[in-house]
Amino acid sequence: MGLLEEPMHPGEVLSVLYLEPLDMSAIALSRRLGVPRTRIERLVKGTTSMTPDTALRLAKAFDTTPAYWMNLQTNFDMSVASRSIDLSGIEPVLAT
């Protein structure tokens, strides 16, 4: 599986790499971003996914890019899907 083995949920990345070092709560961040507190709380708990809206806001707040946040979500989703979807019955389509 390579790089997708165990990627962190973007909410965990947000918590560990951004909120904890800044000693900032999810509620404080939600106020700064202008979003409902539940959005950031659920993201940090891993019970909701990163959205483009949140990615744009986090990118502005932390001087990153929206793609950074969305790629975290995509990598997480692909890892989860690769463990639960059976692809064994699919044959490759080859150009002739």
TORVEX-40745 format. One line per 5 residues: their letters; for each residue x, y, z of C-alpha. Coordinates in Angstrom, 3 decimals. Layout:
BEGIN
a> X:Y:Z  ...
END
This chain:
BEGIN
mglle> 0.000:0.000:0.000  2.938:2.388:0.400  2.290:5.946:1.491  -1.430:5.432:2.034  -1.038:2.809:4.751
epmhp> -2.031:4.884:7.763  -2.445:8.559:6.916  -3.734:10.790:9.671  -7.216:12.266:9.443  -6.906:15.981:8.586
gevls> -8.536:16.825:11.912  -5.770:14.963:13.731  -3.166:16.879:11.712  -4.934:20.119:12.606  -4.953:19.198:16.276
vlyle> -1.414:17.825:16.601  0.501:20.149:14.288  -1.438:23.385:14.687  -3.793:23.645:17.665  -1.698:21.906:20.328
pldms> 1.542:23.845:19.626  -0.436:27.099:19.680  -2.361:26.042:22.797  -5.512:26.914:20.863  -8.876:25.249:21.336
aials> -11.192:24.160:18.561  -13.662:26.778:19.778  -11.067:29.561:19.569  -10.108:28.481:16.056  -13.734:28.317:14.957
rrlgv> -14.207:31.910:16.096  -11.145:33.027:14.122  -12.370:31.188:11.032  -15.958:32.400:11.337  -17.451:28.906:11.373
prtri> -19.653:27.036:13.863  -17.644:25.547:16.719  -19.103:22.125:15.970  -17.430:22.117:12.540  -13.933:22.313:14.010
erlvk> -14.767:20.106:17.003  -16.065:17.330:14.703  -13.121:17.721:12.345  -10.628:17.391:15.200  -12.492:14.313:16.497
gttsm> -12.406:12.793:13.018  -16.178:12.520:12.777  -16.461:14.845:9.778  -14.419:15.376:6.640  -12.469:18.371:5.425
tpdta> -14.532:20.533:3.086  -13.281:23.007:0.494  -14.750:25.835:2.592  -12.841:24.758:5.699  -9.691:24.102:3.660
lrlak> -9.784:27.651:2.291  -10.221:29.102:5.775  -7.468:26.956:7.335  -5.099:27.802:4.485  -5.609:31.514:5.127
afdtt> -5.291:31.156:8.906  -2.160:28.981:8.891  -0.450:30.226:5.708  -0.788:26.890:3.949  -2.729:26.015:0.797
paywm> -6.257:24.684:0.440  -4.777:21.764:-1.514  -2.686:20.792:1.523  -5.824:20.281:3.604  -7.839:18.634:0.832
nlqtn> -4.968:16.256:0.002  -4.867:15.161:3.644  -8.551:14.254:3.351  -8.100:12.510:0.004  -5.182:10.429:1.310
fdmsv> -7.176:9.473:4.400  -10.263:8.566:2.341  -8.226:6.492:-0.132  -6.610:4.579:2.714  -9.982:3.778:4.270
asrsi> -11.466:2.795:0.904  -8.516:0.600:-0.056  -9.089:-1.482:3.077  -12.807:-1.955:2.475  -13.369:-2.198:-1.293
dlsgi> -12.814:-5.539:-3.026  -11.224:-4.930:-6.419  -10.297:-8.556:-7.087  -13.005:-9.035:-9.735  -11.916:-6.098:-11.881
epvla> -9.756:-6.821:-14.889  -7.553:-4.053:-16.303  -8.801:-2.433:-19.513  -5.988:-2.509:-22.034  -5.743:-0.465:-25.216
t> -5.528:-2.630:-28.327
END
